[in-house]
Amino acid sequence: MGYKKATHVLPHDLLLKVQEYIDGEFLYIPRISDNKKSWGETTSTRQELQDRNQRIYDDYLAGKRMEFLAEKYFLSLKSIQRIIGQLKKEYN
């Protein structure tokens, strides 16, 4: 989410009308529902997490213990169990 200066994007009459309701405060204007982006769509974070989870699963299949994986990837044991469980379901 980026900030834009209202004086740069709104017509003067509309700006005056908005100032009647909120003057000098921050105002969040939500996206039109058709324009909403899903989580991770605008960054590489989603792909990075998928890659990490695949490495965790590959390590698990190679015989690494879940406790070791939790330490290696700085995650809780529950998170490692969840990731491995999800990928097991996906591949079976």
RODO-2510 file (C-alpha; in nm, 4 decimals, decimal comma):
residues 92
     n   res          X          Y          Z
     1     m     0,0000     0,0000     0,0000
     2     g     0,1407     0,3351    -0,0977
     3     y     0,0481     0,6827     0,0114
     4     k    -0,0518     0,9482    -0,2371
     5     k    -0,0953     1,3168    -0,1683
     6     a    -0,4655     1,3971    -0,2043
     7     t    -0,3903     1,7307    -0,3690
     8     h    -0,2120     1,5407    -0,6458
     9     v    -0,4874     1,2879    -0,7221
    10     l    -0,8249     1,4377    -0,6252
    11     p    -1,0094     1,7206    -0,7937
    12     h    -1,0113     2,0323    -0,5755
    13     d    -1,3912     2,0206    -0,5168
    14     l    -1,3752     1,6579    -0,4071
    15     l    -1,0830     1,7307    -0,1760
    16     l    -1,2807     2,0096    -0,0064
    17     k    -1,5752     1,7734     0,0405
    18     v    -1,3528     1,5030     0,1950
    19     q    -1,1991     1,7642     0,4265
    20     e    -1,5476     1,8330     0,5661
    21     y    -1,5454     1,4780     0,7074
    22     i    -1,1794     1,4210     0,7839
    23     d    -0,9308     1,7069     0,7944
    24     g    -0,5583     1,6386     0,8184
    25     e    -0,6009     1,2712     0,9105
    26     f    -0,5043     0,9533     0,7280
    27     l    -0,7795     0,7906     0,5277
    28     y    -0,7649     0,4349     0,3935
    29     i    -0,9520     0,3790     0,0688
    30     p    -0,9979     0,0063     0,0051
    31     r    -0,9477    -0,1493    -0,3362
    32     i    -1,2423    -0,2374    -0,5559
    33     s    -1,2979    -0,6077    -0,4879
    34     d    -1,2225    -0,7008    -0,8507
    35     n    -0,8802    -0,5334    -0,8187
    36     k    -0,7737    -0,7061    -0,4961
    37     k    -0,4515    -0,9020    -0,5063
    38     s    -0,4013    -1,2218    -0,3150
    39     w    -0,1361    -1,2562    -0,0482
    40     g     0,2165    -1,2651    -0,1906
    41     e     0,1096    -1,1750    -0,5430
    42     t     0,3197    -0,8602    -0,5634
    43     t     0,6363    -1,0006    -0,3991
    44     s     0,8465    -1,3157    -0,4198
    45     t     0,7572    -1,4208    -0,0648
    46     r     0,5017    -1,6840    -0,1674
    47     q     0,7510    -1,8549    -0,4018
    48     e     1,0294    -1,8355    -0,1438
    49     l     0,8088    -2,0087     0,1144
    50     q     0,7082    -2,2787    -0,1348
    51     d     1,0753    -2,3387    -0,2158
    52     r     1,1653    -2,3540     0,1538
    53     n     0,8815    -2,5946     0,2263
    54     q     0,9936    -2,8175    -0,0604
    55     r     1,3480    -2,8255     0,0815
    56     i     1,2048    -2,9191     0,4219
    57     y     1,0062    -3,2031     0,2662
    58     d     1,3062    -3,3228     0,0629
    59     d     1,5199    -3,3236     0,3788
    60     y     1,2476    -3,5188     0,5588
    61     l     1,2338    -3,7774     0,2776
    62     a     1,6134    -3,8031     0,2964
    63     g     1,5764    -3,9166     0,6583
    64     k     1,6288    -3,5962     0,8557
    65     r     1,4425    -3,5881     1,1860
    66     m     1,1703    -3,3273     1,2352
    67     e     1,3449    -3,1857     1,5420
    68     f     1,6587    -3,1289     1,3319
    69     l     1,4526    -2,9599     1,0595
    70     a     1,2889    -2,7292     1,3140
    71     e     1,6336    -2,6142     1,4275
    72     k     1,7757    -2,5890     1,0761
    73     y     1,4881    -2,3771     0,9420
    74     f     1,4204    -2,1836     1,2660
    75     l     1,0608    -2,3094     1,2861
    76     s     0,8592    -2,4764     1,5574
    77     l     0,8184    -2,8523     1,5517
    78     k     0,4453    -2,7990     1,4900
    79     s     0,5225    -2,5881     1,1799
    80     i     0,7529    -2,8579     1,0427
    81     q     0,4846    -3,1218     1,1056
    82     r     0,2239    -2,9067     0,9304
    83     i     0,4457    -2,8445     0,6264
    84     i     0,5354    -3,2118     0,5906
    85     g     0,1720    -3,3155     0,6369
    86     q     0,0534    -3,0719     0,3699
    87     l     0,3125    -3,1859     0,1184
    88     k     0,2420    -3,5540     0,1910
    89     k    -0,1252    -3,4938     0,1078
    90     e    -0,0308    -3,2964    -0,2036
    91     y     0,1932    -3,5715    -0,3411
    92     n    -0,0320    -3,8676    -0,2522
***
